[in-house]
């Protein structure tokens, strides 16, 4: 029997929609192993199967990649597996807090599928909407491909995305990121460097309603959907509250997280009053 080669020294199986089989078959045992990454137990679930072959554990590479924050791609035409786990270095000069990277380009029919990661620093939440595009150029600075980048679940944590562009531009030399919209607002030529105003700026704006109160302030960044709290939906909002002592009555100021404009002001009485 020919020796089975997984192609990776750590011995992982390909967990992809397209699979290549060796000429000779092998016999492997199901191996219900438990996993721990950096002290945190992780259950692979029913989606992934671990095998034991000749005393070696074979783990789906996509499962491993997801746990270590890497991207993975497979190209059926060349039978190549790609794994990337580097710093995100692609940015829009006008939106330096939005970064993209670990791009993997594989051929998909006559088109190119792009897999990568995106992160937005300084937001505190993972429900930010971004509308952008990635443009690819050759070594002559000629545009050879483009893919859209659109989602509403981007933020502090690394998020993976996939997009498909027309033609074959896998052998690109340079890629540009252009942010076109942030949190349901179109971006102008000179956008603010951060998608949201800071917590400190939200405090300053809210304190205009109670300038003599220096203590008891709290603030949280929330996403409002479908006109919750009687506020315009599909936007990020700073909810800044002031608890008056010793009675416990509260004032809440709602601010647009992008512009800082006051959207609503409510006051509540403490329980029992």
N, C-alpha and C positions, 0 to 999 in steps of 0.2 A: 504494500500500500504506500502510495506516495505520501510524503510528509505534508501535512496541512499548514499553510502559511497564512497568517492573518494579515501580515503586512505592517504590523505595529509591534514593537518590542514588548509592550505591556500586555499584549494579547487581548485585544478587544474585537468584538464582532461588529459588523456593519449593521446599523439599525436604520435602514433606509427603505424607501418604497421600491427601489430597484436593487436586486441582489444578483451577484455573480456566483455560480457554483463551480467547484473544482470538478475535474473529470472523474475522480474517484470519490465515492461517498465515505462518510465517516460516521462513527457512532459516538454520541455524546450524551451525558446524563444531565437532567435538569438539576440545577444547583440553587436551592432557595437561600442564597446568602443575604446577610444583612450589611448595610452600608452606613458608614459614619464619615462625614466630611467636616474637618476642622472642629471636631467635638459635637457635631450636630447629626443626629440619626436621620437618615433619609430612606424612605420606602420607595423602591422603584415602581411599585404597583403592578397591575396586570399588563400594562403597555409594554414593559420590557421583560425579557427572559434572560436569565443567567445560566450558562452551561458549564459543565465540568468535562474537559477533554484531556485525557492523559495526565491528570493531576493538576491541570491549569484551569483557572477560572476565566471564562470569556464573557465579557460584559459589553452590552450595547454601547458603542462609542458616543452616540447622541446623549445617552443618560449621563455619562461621565462629563461630556462637554458642558451640559447644562449646569451641572453642579459646580464646576470650576470657573464658570463665567466665560466660556469659550463659544465660538461659533463653529459649526461643522457643516460641510457640504460634500456631496458625492456627485461625480460626473460619470454617467453610465458609459458614454462613448470611450473614455480613456480608462475607466475603472479606477479612478483616483479618488482618494478621500482627502479632504482638506480640513485642517483644524487651525484656528487662529485664536490666540489669547494674548493680545498686545494692548498697549495704550490706545485710546481713541484720539486720533490726531487730526481728523478732518473737521474743520469748523468754518462757519460763516464769519467773516471779519466783523460784521455788524451784530452778531449774536454769539459772542465768545463762550457763553455758558452752555450752548448746545454743541455737543461733539458726537461725531460718528466715526466708526472704525471697524476693524476686524472684518473687512469686506471680503467675501468669497464669491467669485463669479464663475458660473458653470453654464455650459451650453444646454439649452432646453429647446429642442427642435431647431428652428432657424433663429431663435431669440436667445437672450442671455438672462439668466436668473441671478439676482444679486441678493445675497444674504449678509446681514451685518448687524451691528449693535448701535444703539443711540442712548445718550444720557444727557439730562438737563440738570446742571448743578445749581444749588441754591434755592430750590423750590420748596422742598420739604414734603412734597406729595408726589404720587405717581399717576396723576390724572390730568396731565397737561396735553392739550391738543397742539400738534405741530403739522403744518402743511409745508412741504419742502420738495426740493428736487436734487438729485445727484447727477452731475454732468461729467462724462468721461471724455478725455482727450488723448490723442496719440502723441508721439514725441515731436511732432511738428505743430503742436498746439491746435490741431484740427479736432473739432467735435466729432466723436464717433459713436456716442450712445448717451442715453439719458433714462433715468427711472424716477417715478414719483415716490415720495416718502410721506406717508399720511397716516396719522393715528391719534388717538385721544387718551392713551394710557402710558404716556412717556413721563419720565421724571428722574428722581434721584437714583433709582435703581437702574442697572443695565437692562435694557429691553431689546429683544431681537426683532428684526423686521425682515421681510422678504418682498421683493418687487421684481417685475419682469420688464425688460426693455427690448425694443425692436433691433434685430441684427446681432452680429457677433462682435462684442467689444471687450472680450476677455483680456486681450493683450494691450490694455490701456497703460499710459505713462503717467497720467495725472487725473485727479478727480476733484471737483469743486462742489461744495454744499451751498445751496441758496435757500434761505428761509423765506417763505412767501406769506405764511400766516402763523400766528401764535395765539392759542386760546381764543379761536373764532374771530380774530381780528386780523385784517390784512396789514402787512408790514410795509411801512413807507421806505423811502430811500435812506433815512437816517433813524432807524429804530433805536429804542432804548437798549442798552447792553444786557439787561435782564428782562425776562418775560414778565415778572411781577415786581411791584414795589416791595421794599424790604419790610420786615416786621417793625423796625424802628420808625419807618415812615408812616406805617399804618397807625402806630401809637400816637404820633404827633398829630395826625389828622383827626383821630377820634377824640383826643384830649381838648380839641377846640370846643367840644360840647360840655366839658366839665374841666375848665382850666385850673381850678384850685385843687383838684384831686390828684395826688401824687402816688398813692398806693391803691392796691386792689385791682390793677389792670391785668388782663390776660388777652391773648390773641391767638387765633388759629386760622389756618388757611384751609378753606373748604371748597369743594366743587358743587355747584348748584345745577340741578337738572330739572327740566320741565317745570319751571316756575315754583320751585320749593320755597318755603318761607315767604310766599308772595313776592319773590324777587325774580328778575329776568333769568331765564334758564340758560344752561350750557355756557357757564362761565366760572372762573375762579373768583372767590370773594374772601376778603379778610373779615372775620367775625371778631370784633374787638369788644370786650365786655368790661364793665366796671362794677364791682360789688361794693356798695356803700356799707361801711361799718358804723355802729354795731348792729344795725337793723337787718341787713342782708338784702335790701332791695337792689335791683340790678338794672343797669342801663347797657343796652347792646347797640353797637354801631356797625352797620354792614357797609363795607367799602369795596368798590370795584378793585380787584387785585392788580389790574394792569394800569389803570389811570389814576387810582386813588380817590375817585369821585364817590361821595356818600350816596348810597342807594336807599338806605332805610335806617330808622332809629326807633327802637322799642324800649319800653321800661316795664319791669315786672316787680310785683310786690313779693315779699318773703312769704313762705307758707304760713297759714294761720291768720293772715291779715285780710 
